[in-house]
Amino acid sequence: MTTVVWFKRDLRVRDHPALAQAAARGHVIPLYVFEPEYWAQPDVSGRQFDFVRESVEDLAQDLTRLGAPLVVRMGRVVDVLADLRAGVGLDAVISHEETGSGWTFARDRKVAAWCKDNGVLWEELAQSGVVRRLNGRDGWAKQRNAFLRQPQIGVPVGLTGPLLASAEVPRPMSDDYCPERQRGGRQMALSLLGSFLTERGQTYRKDMSSPVTGEWSCSRLSPYLAFGCLSEREASQAAAARQREVKGTREGWGGSLKSFQARLAWRDHFMQKLEDEPALEHRCLHSAYEDVRPKVPDTQRLAAWEKGETGIPFVDACMRYLAATGWMNFRMRSMLMAVASYHLWLDWRVTGLHLARQFTDFEPGIHWPQSQMQSGTTGMNTVRIYNPVKQGKDQDPTGVFTRKWCPELASVPDTYLQEPWTWEGAGELLGKAYPAPVVDVPNAARQARERVWAVRRGGAFREEARRVVHKHASRKDSEGHFVDDRSPKRGKAGASPANDSRQIGFDF
């Protein structure tokens, strides 16, 4: 039996259920397809392409050592499969389930139709705690945690299969300069996991909120999890082993590792939202918010936000840092989206696309539910309007981050750094070396809050909100742990519309 293992967002050989199952059946054709149509979509970018390209090269080396070189092709997946079937024959295709964009879902439907028409079995296996065809959130955590506790699947040995010609891995894309982007590949993932669990992660719980300390103390594993260089099960079980080692040491590891495990759970929680309701990539989770913001954005405000030229120093510093690195710590990601949605009153679908392209670790299942949550369009989350001035003072108290990424502010005294418009020398700076603020920060926040909360009044809103909560809200206990108890007493905390807003979940 000859089985094609179609690699997508699972670029590894260890803990790879699809590869192991195919190896047990007979001959294996490992396949990765670079799809030009996918890379032309508005939510992807060159920095993601280059990360994937490096990860595919790393995967190819591992598969060669196992005896089954990776077959790399370019084009439409159905065309590639048809060529393989005509050339060497194939009995089955096996891959992992993917919670992706509308485009990848449509692509998968075409693959399913081709397989059915040509008598080829296509099987999809789970590789995370996301559950397909879930009917409500009661019991989800139990299923997710059971999957994470299962033993990891070892690397298959002695792979056999036909030796096929392979296209060259495409060259890097040159239209997205990201000089400090993380490099792709499993070896980098393992190195980061090791350093996080033995050194960098000790102060994770305390340091992850600031871009200054988070750059070092966060795991930085998010792009490797997004593209499957490392499985979530590997990360969770490695953290669990470290938790057992440090138990009782009182060195700060216990709390940080507990927080990291919680972030992994929240990752699945948000991906499950898109799995359950794919339309939320394009449509407000609560329909009452569809017409709150203009569909056509204010082009000047949008451009200023995208370029890091809003005149709000901490916002601009974060956006410029993101452009240069492809990464941002979780709180600042939330702030960037919140400022765009509330202070600048821009539609989340437009600003969400820009951020999607900026993040090397773009994961649709996390990104779109989070974009809506930070924009107040879910109908079940507490409206959280970040004060960017306060965030700058809290998360960059010395100003080192803001000054590095906004060098135009070098002459501004520390006291006025995050709100230079209050400085007596502002007249010589704003609108000249550095932009004047595009909005009045407190007034814009107040107006946004009034608009968003006005939508929440009325019985019709509450009725739809209850349906959203049943389908998407977390079931948590008072400490934020996912639970499955369905009794009203314990379920009350989990069903609260405010619960999801306690964790942001963009990065680890």
C-alpha positions in Angstrom: 0.0 0.0 0.0 1.3 3.4 -0.9 0.2 6.4 1.2 0.9 10.1 0.6 1.6 11.9 3.9 0.5 15.4 3.1 2.4 17.8 5.4 0.7 21.1 6.1 1.0 22.8 9.5 2.8 19.8 11.0 6.5 20.2 9.9 8.1 17.5 12.0 8.7 13.8 12.2 8.2 13.2 15.9 4.8 13.0 17.5 3.4 12.9 14.0 0.4 10.6 14.1 -0.2 10.7 10.3 3.4 9.8 9.4 3.5 7.0 12.0 0.2 5.5 10.7 1.3 5.7 7.1 4.6 4.0 7.9 2.8 1.1 9.6 0.7 0.5 6.4 3.5 0.2 3.8 5.2 2.6 1.4 5.2 6.3 2.2 5.4 9.4 0.0 6.1 12.4 2.3 4.7 15.5 0.4 4.8 19.2 0.9 3.2 21.5 -1.6 4.0 25.2 -1.9 0.7 26.7 -3.1 1.1 30.0 -5.0 -2.6 30.7 -4.6 -2.3 30.4 -0.8 0.7 32.7 -0.6 -1.2 35.3 -2.6 -4.0 35.5 0.1 -4.3 38.9 2.0 -3.6 37.4 5.5 -0.2 35.8 4.7 3.2 37.4 4.1 6.8 36.9 3.1 8.0 36.5 6.7 5.7 33.6 7.2 6.7 32.1 3.8 10.4 32.3 4.7 9.8 30.7 8.1 7.9 27.8 6.4 10.6 27.5 3.7 13.3 27.0 6.4 11.1 24.6 8.3 10.5 22.5 5.2 14.2 22.4 4.6 14.7 21.1 8.1 11.9 18.6 7.7 13.5 17.3 4.4 16.7 16.6 6.2 15.0 14.6 8.9 13.0 12.5 6.4 16.1 11.8 4.2 17.7 10.4 7.3 14.7 8.2 7.8 14.9 6.8 4.3 12.0 8.6 2.7 13.0 11.9 1.1 10.4 14.7 1.2 8.8 15.3 -2.2 8.4 19.1 -2.7 6.1 20.3 -5.3 4.6 23.7 -6.3 1.0 24.2 -7.6 -2.5 23.1 -6.6 -2.7 20.2 -4.3 -5.3 18.3 -6.4 -3.0 18.7 -9.5 0.0 17.4 -7.5 -2.0 14.4 -6.3 -3.2 13.6 -9.8 0.4 13.6 -11.1 1.5 11.3 -8.3 -1.4 8.9 -8.9 -0.6 8.8 -12.7 3.1 8.4 -12.1 3.5 6.0 -9.3 0.0 5.2 -8.1 -1.3 5.9 -4.6 -3.9 4.2 -2.5 -4.4 6.8 0.3 -3.7 10.2 1.5 -3.2 10.9 5.2 -2.8 14.3 6.9 -3.6 16.2 10.1 -6.7 18.2 10.7 -6.2 21.9 10.1 -8.1 24.8 11.7 -7.2 27.3 9.0 -8.6 30.1 6.9 -11.6 30.0 4.6 -9.2 29.5 1.8 -7.6 26.4 3.2 -11.0 25.0 4.1 -12.1 25.4 0.5 -8.9 23.9 -0.7 -9.5 20.8 1.5 -13.0 20.4 0.2 -11.5 20.2 -3.3 -9.0 17.6 -2.2 -11.8 15.6 -0.6 -13.8 15.7 -3.8 -10.8 14.6 -5.9 -10.0 11.7 -3.6 -13.6 10.5 -3.7 -13.8 10.8 -7.5 -10.6 8.9 -7.9 -11.1 6.2 -5.3 -8.3 7.4 -3.0 -8.9 7.2 0.7 -8.2 10.5 2.5 -7.9 10.3 6.3 -7.4 13.3 8.6 -6.0 12.8 12.2 -6.0 15.1 15.2 -2.8 16.7 16.2 -4.0 19.0 18.9 -6.7 19.4 21.5 -9.1 21.0 18.9 -12.2 18.7 18.4 -14.1 18.6 15.2 -17.9 18.6 15.1 -18.1 19.6 18.7 -21.6 20.3 20.0 -21.1 23.0 22.6 -18.3 23.5 25.1 -19.5 21.2 27.9 -17.0 18.4 28.2 -14.5 19.9 25.8 -11.7 20.3 28.3 -11.9 16.7 29.3 -11.3 15.6 25.6 -8.6 18.2 25.1 -6.7 17.2 28.3 -7.0 13.5 27.5 -5.4 14.1 24.1 -2.5 16.0 25.7 -1.8 13.2 28.2 -1.5 10.5 25.6 2.0 9.2 25.0 3.9 10.9 22.2 4.4 9.0 19.0 8.0 8.2 18.3 9.9 8.8 15.1 9.1 5.9 12.6 12.2 4.0 11.5 12.9 2.2 8.2 10.6 4.3 6.0 10.2 2.9 2.5 8.7 4.3 -0.7 9.4 5.3 -4.3 12.2 7.7 -4.9 10.7 10.7 -6.7 12.0 13.9 -8.2 11.4 16.9 -6.1 11.1 20.6 -7.0 13.6 22.9 -5.4 12.4 24.7 -2.3 11.4 28.2 -3.5 13.7 31.1 -2.8 12.8 33.6 -0.1 10.2 36.2 -0.8 11.8 39.7 -1.0 8.8 42.0 -0.5 8.6 41.7 3.3 11.8 42.8 5.0 11.8 41.5 8.6 15.5 41.7 9.7 15.0 40.2 13.2 12.6 37.4 12.3 12.9 34.0 14.1 14.4 31.3 11.9 12.2 28.3 11.1 12.8 24.6 11.7 12.5 22.0 14.4 16.1 22.4 15.7 15.4 26.0 16.6 12.1 24.9 18.3 13.9 22.4 20.4 16.6 24.8 21.4 14.1 27.4 22.5 12.0 24.9 24.4 15.1 23.7 26.3 16.3 27.2 27.1 12.8 28.3 28.2 12.3 25.3 30.6 15.8 25.5 32.1 16.6 29.2 32.1 14.5 31.9 30.4 11.1 30.8 31.7 11.8 31.2 35.4 10.3 34.7 35.5 7.8 34.1 32.7 4.7 34.8 34.8 6.1 38.2 36.0 7.8 39.3 32.8 5.5 38.2 29.9 3.4 41.4 29.9 6.2 43.7 28.9 7.9 43.9 25.5 11.1 44.7 27.4 11.3 41.6 29.5 8.9 39.4 27.5 11.3 39.2 24.6 13.6 37.0 26.7 11.3 35.4 29.2 8.5 34.3 26.9 9.0 30.9 25.3 9.1 32.3 21.8 7.6 29.0 20.6 4.5 30.4 19.0 5.7 30.2 15.3 7.0 26.6 15.8 3.6 25.6 17.3 1.7 27.4 14.6 3.5 25.5 11.8 3.9 22.3 13.7 7.7 22.2 14.0 6.9 21.2 17.6 3.7 19.5 18.7 1.6 21.0 21.5 1.8 17.7 23.2 5.6 17.8 23.2 5.6 21.3 24.7 3.0 20.4 27.3 4.6 17.2 28.4 8.1 18.7 28.5 6.7 21.5 30.8 5.0 18.9 32.9 8.3 17.0 33.4 10.0 20.2 34.4 7.1 21.0 36.8 7.8 17.7 38.6 11.5 18.5 38.8 11.1 22.0 40.4 8.2 21.1 42.7 8.8 22.5 46.1 11.9 24.5 45.1 10.3 28.0 45.7 12.4 29.5 42.9 9.5 30.9 40.9 9.4 28.1 38.4 6.1 26.6 39.7 4.0 29.6 38.9 5.7 30.3 35.6 5.3 26.8 34.3 1.7 26.7 35.5 1.0 29.9 33.5 2.7 28.4 30.5 0.5 25.3 30.6 -2.5 27.6 30.9 -1.4 29.4 27.8 -1.2 26.2 25.9 -4.8 25.4 27.0 -6.0 28.8 26.0 -4.4 28.3 22.6 -6.6 25.3 21.9 -9.6 27.2 23.4 -9.4 30.0 20.9 -8.6 27.7 18.0 -11.7 25.7 18.9 -13.8 28.9 18.4 -12.8 29.1 14.7 -13.2 25.4 14.3 -16.8 25.6 15.6 -17.7 28.8 13.7 -15.5 29.4 10.6 -17.5 32.5 9.6 -16.0 34.5 12.5 -13.0 35.1 10.3 -15.3 37.5 8.3 -18.3 38.2 10.5 -18.9 39.6 14.0 -19.5 36.8 16.5 -22.5 38.8 17.7 -24.4 40.2 14.8 -25.4 43.4 16.6 -21.9 44.8 16.0 -21.8 44.3 12.2 -22.6 48.0 11.5 -21.0 49.7 14.5 -17.8 50.6 12.7 -17.4 51.9 9.2 -16.7 49.1 6.7 -14.5 51.5 4.7 -11.8 52.6 7.1 -10.4 56.1 7.6 -7.3 55.7 5.4 -5.2 58.3 7.2 -5.7 56.7 10.6 -5.2 53.2 9.2 -1.9 54.2 7.5 -0.6 55.9 10.6 -1.4 52.8 12.7 0.2 50.4 10.2 3.4 52.5 9.9 3.8 53.2 13.6 3.1 56.9 13.1 0.0 57.5 15.3 1.8 60.0 17.5 1.1 57.8 20.5 4.6 56.7 21.4 4.1 53.3 22.9 1.7 52.2 20.2 4.2 53.4 17.5 7.1 51.7 19.2 5.2 48.4 19.4 4.2 48.5 15.8 7.7 49.3 14.6 9.1 46.5 16.7 6.6 44.1 15.3 7.5 45.1 11.7 11.1 44.4 12.4 10.8 41.2 14.4 7.6 39.5 13.4 6.8 38.9 17.1 5.1 40.8 19.9 4.3 39.8 23.5 0.6 39.0 24.2 -0.4 42.2 26.0 1.0 44.5 23.4 -0.7 42.6 20.6 -4.0 43.1 22.4 -3.2 46.8 22.9 -2.4 47.3 19.2 -5.7 45.8 18.2 -7.7 47.6 20.9 -6.3 51.0 20.0 -7.1 50.4 16.3 -10.6 49.3 17.1 -11.5 51.7 19.9 -9.4 54.9 19.7 -9.1 54.9 15.9 -12.5 53.3 15.4 -11.3 51.0 12.6 -13.0 47.7 11.6 -11.3 44.6 13.0 -11.4 42.9 9.6 -9.1 45.5 8.1 -6.7 45.9 10.9 -6.7 42.2 11.6 -5.4 41.5 8.1 -2.4 43.8 8.7 -1.5 42.2 12.0 -1.9 38.7 10.4 0.7 39.6 7.9 3.0 41.1 10.5 3.0 38.0 12.8 5.4 35.3 11.8 3.3 33.0 14.1 0.0 33.9 12.4 -2.5 31.2 13.5 -6.0 31.9 12.1 -7.7 30.0 14.9 -6.1 32.3 17.5 -5.9 35.4 15.5 -9.5 36.0 14.4 -11.2 35.2 17.7 -8.7 37.4 19.5 -9.2 40.2 17.0 -12.9 40.2 17.7 -12.4 39.9 21.4 -10.1 42.9 21.6 -12.6 44.8 19.4 -15.6 44.1 21.6 -17.7 42.3 18.9 -18.2 38.9 20.6 -21.1 39.9 22.8 -19.7 37.8 25.6 -16.5 39.5 26.7 -15.9 42.5 29.0 -15.1 45.5 26.9 -11.5 46.2 27.6 -10.1 49.5 26.2 -6.4 49.7 26.8 -5.0 53.1 27.8 -1.8 53.2 25.6 -0.3 56.0 27.7 -0.7 54.0 30.9 0.5 50.8 29.2 3.7 52.6 28.1 4.3 53.8 31.6 3.6 50.4 33.1 5.3 48.2 30.7 8.2 50.4 29.7 8.9 52.4 32.8 12.4 53.5 31.9 11.5 54.3 28.3 14.2 52.1 26.9 11.9 50.3 24.5 10.0 53.4 23.3 13.2 55.4 22.7 14.8 52.5 20.8 11.9 52.2 18.3 11.0 55.9 18.3 14.3 57.6 18.2 12.6 60.9 17.2 11.6 61.2 20.9 15.2 61.3 22.2 14.9 64.8 23.4 11.6 64.3 25.3 12.1 64.1 29.1 11.2 60.9 30.8 8.1 62.4 32.5 6.5 63.3 29.1 7.8 60.4 27.0 4.5 58.5 26.7 2.4 61.7 26.2 4.8 64.2 24.5 1.9 66.5 23.7 1.9 67.6 27.3 5.5 68.7 27.2 6.4 72.4 26.9 8.7 71.6 24.0 6.1 69.8 22.0 5.7 72.6 19.5 9.2 72.0 18.1 8.6 68.2 17.9 5.1 67.3 17.0 4.1 67.5 13.4 7.8 67.9 12.5 10.2 65.3 13.7 7.4 63.1 15.2 3.7 63.0 14.3 1.1 64.8 16.4 -1.4 62.3 17.9 -4.1 61.3 15.4 -6.7 61.3 18.1 -7.2 62.7 21.6 -6.6 59.5 23.5 -9.0 59.9 26.5 -11.8 61.4 24.4 -11.6 58.7 21.7 -11.7 56.0 24.4 -14.8 57.6 26.0 -16.7 57.8 22.7 -15.8 54.3 21.8 -16.9 52.9 25.1 -20.3 54.7 24.8 -20.8 53.3 21.3 -20.0 49.8 22.1 -22.0 49.6 25.3 -25.0 51.2 23.7 -25.3 48.1 21.5 -25.6 45.9 24.5 -28.8 47.3 25.7 -32.0 45.3 24.9 -33.4 41.8 25.2 -32.5 40.8 21.6 -28.8 41.4 22.3 -28.9 39.3 25.5 -30.6 36.4 23.8 -28.0 36.1 21.1 -25.3 36.6 23.6 -26.5 33.6 25.5 -26.2 31.4 22.4 -22.7 32.7 21.9 -21.7 31.8 25.4 -23.1 28.3 25.1 -21.2 27.6 22.0 -17.9 29.4 22.6 -17.3 30.5 26.2 -14.8 28.8 28.4 -15.9 26.5 31.3 -13.5 27.6 34.1 -13.3 27.4 37.8 -12.5 30.4 40.0 -8.7 30.0 39.4 -9.0 30.0 35.6 -8.6 26.3 35.1 -10.8 24.6 32.4 -13.4 22.3 34.0 -16.1 20.0 32.7 -18.5 19.9 35.7 -21.9 20.8 34.2 -23.6 21.6 37.5 -25.0 25.1 37.8 -22.9 25.9 40.9 -19.5 25.2 39.3 -20.5 26.0 35.8 -21.5 29.5 36.7 -17.9 30.7 36.6 -17.2 29.0 33.3 -20.3 30.4 31.6 -19.7 34.0 32.6 -19.3 36.2 29.5 -16.4 38.0 31.1 -14.2 34.9 31.5 -12.5 34.8 28.2 -11.1 38.3 28.7 -8.9 37.3 31.6 -6.5 35.6 29.2 -5.2 37.0 26.0 -3.6 33.9 24.5 -1.9 35.3 21.4 1.6 34.2 22.4 3.5 32.1 24.8 
